[in-house]
Amino acid sequence: MDAREAARLLKGVRSAALAGDRPPTAPRPEIAESWRRMLAGGVHPDRDTRSRVLSAAETEERRQVSPLRDLLPVLREGLLPSLDEALHIMVVADADGRLLWREGHTSILRKADRLGFAVGADWDEAVVGTNGVGTALVTRRPVQVFSAEHFVSSHHDWTCAGAPVRDPRDGQLLGVIDVSGPLATMHPATLAWVSSVARLAERELRIRHLESLERLRSVAAPLLARQPGRAVAVDGHGWTAAVAGLAPTERIALPKPFGPGRVWVPQLGDCLVEPLPGGWLLSVAQTPAGAQAAAARVVLDLSRPEACLVTVYGASGSWSQELSPRHAELLFLLAESPRGRSAAELAQELFGDPTRTVTVRAEMSRVRRNLAGVLTHRPYRFAQGVEVELIRPGNPAALLPHSTAPAVVGARLGRTDPWGTSGP
């Protein structure tokens, strides 16, 4: 059907539905369900309601923690080459319906700005009515919304196609990929196109998950070989990387909350839980439940500028990992401060600017992926009972020599003030 003719028909269908009359043709079931939700929720059909747009800092904080961030190359490769020609834009939203990334044809981006379809905006269905982002989040299925299928009339000059993206590890909804454009430019195959790219993104997540399990397996295998009893290495979602003395199982249901120490795991019973890079080592307890596990020990070796290492010792053995320069700085600051540091304090010590908390939180989140149980937050510090040994270079001037962090520079000069303001 011609796009203009279809739009006229849909406007008649919508008008009849709002008036409670018999429509000239029935709306598609997913659209009819959405309209019923809008009427029940009090969304105004002719009034463009917008919620507060996130600030740049709030948007960046969501971007840093979103798993969709690492999928942007896949999404761009699958969608962007055709967007300029088709006069469309690509939008990536999180599971709350907040738009985090937006790319595509410049003129369409300007039109989207006028509609409020901008980075940081809330496109939850309950806020802006039936749309490719919010409705896909509610139904958890791909959906195309054409012209007057949008519940709010100000959106009738647009069509959009959105597909949800789920985490293959636990089925959690991560967000929505949406392609939107003017009414006359949308093609019926757009929904299939967007859905295919969403499945490619999920496939990429599955591949990365398998790679992370392989890395965990390489660390856990030597520890399991020395285990006298039954044990299993799992990632943070309970997926099994390696076992010793147990029948292989694909996944272990981890209780919540979950952390190091003595933990009751339904499938295994009482376990000693120790952190590993990217996961946990669960040793089925051979001692009475009241017995206490030996405290973990962490050695932070900064003696060699070319290779900073952290080594974690537990009841089952030890493992080591080379640190990035930024992570070496963070662990050095925490090793020097048993009481812990807030995000603002770490930002001051790293950058001389206490407002750069978004960057600090994102980096600390990455550090804690591999040191879960050894590090805690609020404030950031080494966990209680963890013995920390810091090995400095023989020459104080060789401490993290490439670092420009004020606190590290101060430590090289022998300053005791962690903010780097006092003299040597």
C-alpha atoms as one frame of an Amber mdcrd trajectory, in Angstrom:
protein
   0.000   0.000   0.000   1.172   3.541  -0.720   2.640   5.130   2.426   0.321
   8.154   2.348  -2.737   6.007   1.739  -1.687   3.723   4.608  -1.198   6.720
   6.901  -4.692   8.035   6.099  -6.194   4.615   6.796  -4.344   4.297  10.123
  -5.452   7.752  11.235  -9.031   6.643  10.651  -8.393   3.445  12.621  -6.867
   5.418  15.499  -9.668   7.998  15.551 -12.305   5.264  15.692 -10.451   3.461
  18.454 -10.186   6.650  20.544 -13.895   7.388  20.013 -14.955   3.841  20.821
 -16.364   3.357  17.307 -15.895   0.449  14.920 -12.687   1.083  12.941 -12.554
   0.674   9.142 -10.059  -2.131   9.743  -8.698  -3.682  12.907  -5.330  -2.414
  14.194  -2.560  -4.964  14.422  -2.825  -6.925  17.722   0.420  -5.557  19.220
  -0.651  -1.999  18.390  -4.165  -2.515  19.779  -2.678  -3.861  23.026  -0.379
  -0.859  23.281  -3.235   1.583  22.681  -5.217  -0.091  25.467  -2.255   0.362
  27.802  -2.027   4.039  26.823  -5.733   4.667  27.441  -5.566   2.880  30.800
  -2.428   4.803  31.767  -3.825   8.207  30.883  -1.384   9.068  28.082  -2.832
  12.025  26.141  -3.280  11.136  22.434  -2.653  14.678  21.192  -0.307  16.147
  23.757   3.440  15.566  23.442   4.618  14.794  26.982   8.338  14.656  27.694
  10.196  13.743  30.847  13.449  15.306  32.027  16.372  14.682  29.677  19.413
  13.190  31.383  22.386  15.477  31.830  25.568  14.751  29.884  27.153  13.291
  33.045  24.148  11.058  33.773  24.077   9.845  30.165  27.794   9.113  30.195
  27.461   7.174  33.445  24.753   4.982  31.896  26.870   4.507  28.777  29.862
   3.372  30.809  27.956   0.600  32.577  25.768  -0.479  29.644  26.717  -3.850
  28.067  25.465  -2.377  24.772  28.482  -0.059  24.728  30.780  -2.879  23.597
  28.310  -3.850  20.876  28.348  -0.480  19.081  30.836  -1.661  16.399  28.505
  -4.558  15.524  25.461  -2.274  15.410  27.205   0.361  13.341  28.498  -2.175
  10.842  25.052  -3.706  10.463  23.000  -0.513  10.273  24.923   2.669   9.473
  25.965   1.953   5.845  22.333   2.082   4.720  21.002   4.827   6.999  22.123
   7.868   5.012  20.679   6.531   1.778  17.426   5.557   3.464  17.160   8.819
   5.465  16.981   6.958   8.767  18.729   7.179  12.114  19.907   4.448  14.487
  19.059   4.757  18.176  20.293   2.569  21.041  18.314   2.722  24.296  18.867
   1.038  27.641  16.369  -1.153  29.472  14.712   1.939  30.990  13.996   3.431
  27.573  16.675   6.131  27.889  18.337   6.963  24.567  22.101   6.525  24.996
  23.425   6.652  21.419  22.035   8.113  18.206  23.624   8.221  14.754  22.538
   8.610  11.154  21.493  11.129   8.529  22.144  14.715   9.676  18.833  16.180
   8.501  16.882  13.382  10.221  18.823  13.937  13.435  17.701  17.577  13.377
  14.078  16.520  12.877  14.435  14.034  15.720  15.679  16.830  17.992  12.454
  18.737  17.393  10.497  15.627  18.368  12.496  15.174  21.566  14.022  11.995
  20.157  17.455  12.949  21.498  20.234  11.394  23.553  19.229  11.294  27.216
  15.484  11.397  26.489  13.042   8.936  28.040  11.102   6.957  25.409   9.354
   4.614  27.773   5.936   3.717  26.368   4.175   5.095  29.461   5.800   8.497
  28.831   5.583   9.071  25.058   3.041   6.463  23.961   3.337   3.645  21.443
   6.787   3.713  19.810   9.538   1.417  18.564  11.661   1.766  21.699   9.152
   1.732  24.553   6.737  -0.793  23.038   9.559  -3.209  22.219  10.654  -2.972
  25.866   7.151  -3.767  27.115   6.450  -6.648  24.721  10.065  -7.882  24.626
   9.548  -8.536  20.920  10.565  -6.690  17.746   7.925  -4.165  16.741   7.402
  -1.728  13.883   5.222   1.329  14.485   4.013   3.058  11.336   2.682   6.627
  11.276  -0.658   6.834  13.130   0.039   3.588  14.918   1.940   5.898  17.250
  -0.547   6.746  19.989   0.558  10.393  20.255  -0.362  12.389  17.156   2.867
  14.435  17.050   4.704  11.243  16.078   2.547  10.460  13.045   5.107  11.734
  10.540   7.520   9.013  11.691   7.866   5.282  11.468  10.189   3.232  13.642
  11.313  -0.356  14.039  12.795  -1.565  17.323  14.198  -4.904  18.469  15.147
  -5.816  22.049  18.594  -7.142  22.942  18.911  -9.711  25.734  21.913 -10.919
  27.701  22.385 -14.567  26.624  23.832 -15.423  30.051  20.650 -14.782  32.009
  18.007 -13.515  29.557  18.074 -10.037  31.095  16.776  -7.289  28.816  19.684
  -4.939  28.037  17.909  -2.439  25.810  16.551  -1.800  22.328  18.011  -1.070
  18.895  15.738   1.188  16.887  15.793   2.537  13.327  13.525   5.533  12.737
  12.801   7.881   9.869  10.190   9.993   8.106   6.947   8.360   7.087   7.712
   8.168   3.358  11.118   6.483   3.728  10.404   3.433   5.873  10.457   0.076
   4.116   8.398  -2.961   5.266  11.619  -5.004   5.508  13.149  -2.608   8.042
  11.867  -4.623  10.994  13.480  -7.824   9.716  16.714  -5.894   9.128  16.806
  -4.447  12.643  15.865  -7.788  14.190  18.709  -9.516  12.352  21.237  -6.972
  13.636  19.898  -7.417  17.182  20.449 -11.176  16.881  23.987 -10.529  15.624
  24.576  -8.391  18.716  23.338 -11.186  20.976  25.580 -13.643  19.122  28.528
 -11.360  19.815  27.622 -11.388  23.502  27.514 -15.202  23.464  30.959 -15.378
  21.850  32.379 -12.991  24.433  30.813 -15.029  27.206  32.440 -18.233  25.928
  35.769 -16.424  25.684  35.448 -15.189  29.261  34.686 -18.730  30.456  37.802
 -19.953  28.660  39.913 -17.301  30.394  38.397 -18.275  33.740  39.083 -21.938
  32.999  42.777 -21.238  32.341  43.093 -19.573  35.754  41.000 -22.135  37.638
  42.515 -25.323  36.197  45.767 -25.219  38.239  43.805 -24.476  41.418  41.359
 -27.300  40.816  44.221 -29.724  40.132  45.457 -29.137  43.696  42.011 -29.471
  45.259  41.699 -32.471  47.603  37.914 -32.454  47.365  35.048 -31.313  45.171
  35.121 -27.853  43.587  33.791 -25.855  40.672  34.790 -22.590  38.995  31.876
 -20.429  37.827  31.473 -16.949  36.402  29.404 -14.245  38.048  26.198 -15.687
  36.590  26.941 -19.229  37.747  28.031 -20.625  34.350  30.537 -23.410  34.857
  34.102 -23.028  33.587  35.715 -26.114  35.205  34.960 -28.787  37.820  36.897
 -31.210  40.026  35.318 -34.222  41.698  31.823 -33.270  40.526  29.593 -34.281
  37.652  29.799 -31.581  34.964  26.896 -29.152  35.038  26.229 -26.230  32.731
  25.251 -23.750  35.408  25.125 -23.397  39.197  22.308 -21.340  40.725  24.086
 -18.795  42.926  22.174 -17.432  45.917  21.691 -13.707  46.455  23.505 -11.975
  47.996  26.653 -13.833  47.005  30.268 -13.212  47.958  33.432 -14.698  49.447
  33.441 -16.827  52.585  31.158 -19.658  53.694  28.041 -19.748  51.528  25.221
 -22.268  51.225  24.744 -23.116  47.538  21.563 -25.178  46.940  23.118 -27.533
  44.359  26.317 -28.106  46.342  25.639 -27.447  50.010  28.035 -25.540  52.266
  30.886 -24.059  50.177  34.001 -22.010  50.651  33.798 -19.237  48.054  36.936
 -17.491  46.799  37.224 -14.785  44.096  38.851 -15.482  40.741  39.396 -13.142
  37.776  35.943 -13.020  36.222  34.304 -15.470  38.583  34.415 -17.609  41.706
  35.935 -20.826  43.009  33.388 -22.877  44.996  34.962 -25.589  47.158  32.455
 -27.936  48.746  33.202 -27.645  52.454  35.043 -30.551  54.079  35.042 -28.883
  57.521  32.145 -28.020  59.853  30.036 -25.093  58.786  31.171 -23.066  61.800
  34.834 -23.214  60.805  36.307 -20.027  59.386  38.250 -19.913  56.134  41.711
 -18.388  56.146  41.680 -14.693  55.319  42.613 -13.859  51.738  45.910 -12.139
  51.045  46.606  -9.708  48.228  50.081  -8.777  47.007  50.282  -5.675  44.825
  53.672  -5.741  43.130  54.631  -2.362  41.632  58.362  -3.011  41.776  58.675
  -3.436  38.008  57.322  -0.507  35.978  56.905  -2.654  32.861  54.623  -5.210
  34.557  52.470  -4.363  37.579  50.928  -7.498  39.088  48.266  -8.322  41.620
  48.330 -11.773  43.221  45.459 -13.132  45.317  46.065 -15.951  47.818  43.251
 -18.092  49.200  42.687 -21.456  50.787  42.877 -23.205  47.403  46.017 -21.508
  46.104  46.822 -18.291  44.297  46.403 -16.535  40.976  48.020 -13.467  39.423
  46.980 -10.885  36.893  48.843  -8.104  35.125  47.283  -4.681  35.694  46.618
  -1.863  33.284  48.289   1.454  34.255  44.975   2.917  35.445  44.066  -0.130
  37.527  47.555  -0.156  39.051  47.026   3.468  40.112  43.647   2.688  41.675
  44.880  -0.337  43.620  47.933   1.599  44.817  45.696   4.358  46.198  43.451
   1.836  47.945  46.416  -0.102  49.355  47.623   3.180  50.868  44.224   3.886
  52.423  42.823   1.062  54.598  39.796   3.188  55.514  38.849   3.440  51.814
  38.175   6.187  49.322  35.009   7.713  47.890  34.650   8.185  44.134  35.240
  11.933  44.586  38.420  11.338  46.597  39.775   8.936  43.998  38.911  11.428
  41.237  40.858  14.130  43.081  43.839  11.822  43.580  43.845  10.577  39.982
  42.923  13.711  38.043  43.086  16.595  40.502  39.356  17.028  39.856  36.808
  15.600  42.349  33.950  15.939  39.848  35.242  13.171  37.539  33.404  10.489
  39.479  31.805   8.908  36.401  35.201   7.862  35.063  36.303   6.564  38.456
  33.148   4.489  38.955  33.457   2.970  35.491  37.112   2.010  36.071  36.403
   0.638  39.545  33.574  -1.438  38.099  36.084  -3.011  35.693  38.626  -3.627
  38.466  36.014  -5.304  40.659  34.996  -7.706  37.890  38.272  -9.532  38.482
  38.692  -8.752  42.170  35.142  -9.316  43.376  35.190 -10.161  47.053  38.640
  -8.641  47.538  37.404  -5.102  46.899  34.262  -3.499  48.265  32.615  -0.150
  47.565  30.920   2.666  49.469  33.682   3.513  50.115  36.037   1.752  47.742
  38.539  -0.300  49.778  40.019  -3.734  50.292  37.541  -5.961  52.078  37.756
  -6.473  55.803  40.020  -9.400  56.704  42.042  -9.152  53.499  45.764  -8.800
  54.173  47.303  -6.377  51.678  51.020  -6.262  50.874  52.318  -3.434  48.692
  55.710  -3.971  47.026  57.207  -0.665  45.896  60.198  -0.211  43.587  63.588
   0.214  45.282  63.835   3.731  43.897  60.784   5.817  44.956  61.033   7.795
  41.707  60.305   4.586  39.768  56.823   4.189  41.309  54.372   3.992  38.391
  56.695   6.241  36.356  54.194   6.943  33.567  51.467   8.083  35.964  50.542
  11.760  36.136  48.034  11.260  38.969  48.677  13.940  41.613  48.669  11.423
  44.479  51.151   9.135  42.695  53.427  12.054  41.821  53.292  13.088  45.478
  54.185   9.559  46.595  57.248   9.583  44.335  58.366  12.773  46.084  57.736
  11.317  49.515  54.630  13.327  50.331  52.368  11.837  52.981  49.352  13.959
  52.080  47.155  11.743  49.826  45.801  14.810  48.047  49.343  15.672  46.924
  49.253  19.176  48.411  51.850  18.977  51.165  55.622  19.157  50.714  58.077
  16.257  51.014
